[in-house]
Amino acid sequence: MIETQTQPFDKISLLRIAFQGLAENELQEMANVTRLSTYPPGHVLCHEGAYEEVFYIIAAGNAAITKHISEQDGESLLRIAGRGDLVGEMALIQNAPRSATVRTTTECTVLEMDKKDFEILLSRSPSMAINIIRITLDRIRENDQMAIQVMQNANKVLHHLDRNKLEFIQVAAHELRTPLTVIKGYVNVLRSFPIIKTNPALGEVMEGIMKGADRMHEVVNTMLDVTRIDSETLKISSVPMPLKRIFHELSSDFAKAVAERNIEFVIEQDPDTPTINADPTLIQKAIYHLIVNAIKYTPDGGRIYLRSRPIMMENNISGVELSITDTGIGLDTEHQELVFEKFYQVGDVAIHSSGKTSYKGGGPGLGLAIVRGVARAHGGKAWVESAGHDETNFPGSTFYLQLPVEPSKA
């Protein structure tokens, strides 16, 4: 229930608290156009997102100022307003909807001023406008400090959860390795039995089991690679590494996959591409994951280009740029940084097909995280460029991996 006060109230004293430095005649002019009202607990003075035309100064009681974060997280408390605090002035100044909800937490008495009177007073009194700007800036600074503290606390929690997740992945990967090794060992033993050699159906079953075990073993190794990268235990064994040899080895490894998908695989190396000092195993893994990614998101009959060229990196450091360009479905801008995060998946995971190199095949979402981890471990960088996602016109994507000729000593 709203009650308009009729008993005498010292508006000037309240306004003097709210607007320090205003002349008495300015305070009196403001007092003349304000009205005093009392609201019960739980009354909403300002509705977030609404266009409203009243500005409030709290005379007695308290009000909570909250902002809607999301359906899942609900509202976040920004601050508790008390005697002398301004409420709702910014929306009137900006001619904008309310940026937060203001709800009384106790019986609350306020001075109210309509927008038209508020604008007239501001136009007449530069000192009042300066006061409101100062108050608003102070409030923004306080809100920023509060938001920073909340983000720091959330970051600590996320970091702790991420550590727990990595530890679980590491334990799970090690636990899976042993039974997989046992399975592969028994399959190899069974292959030697005459009944298996002479029975094509059983031979095909054995091949299927071995193929599945190999795939699981590869995923387990990828999981372990990610934990080593994130725990900063990735060690680089830097040796001279000719990229041409690695390119052609990987080309041979994927010959069957690209043939099955009718994908043209083209290698283009600048003749001036230098030999780099790097960890061959890690670089091969990074390029391997880039090629797998390109094959997955390129439709049958497409093309993939693997290129290298010499470049000059930041701080005049000699380097090499490797790029994988495909004629696939492309990638929207909002995903182009996130795809390098571990476990990140673009689109609905539930509708992805299975298989390492099948079209839009699913996976653990770790390959590109390894690519970036390897790049950073060598003092390089990795990123992607694409015109966007389009499964009709196929704009494609280009993934870049830049590496220095000499790896970083850090």
Summary of the structure (lengths in Angstrom):
residues: 410
radius of gyration: 32.6
end to end distance: 67.2
largest distance: 108.3
contacts: 1222
relative contact order: 0.08
helix: 47%
strand: 23%
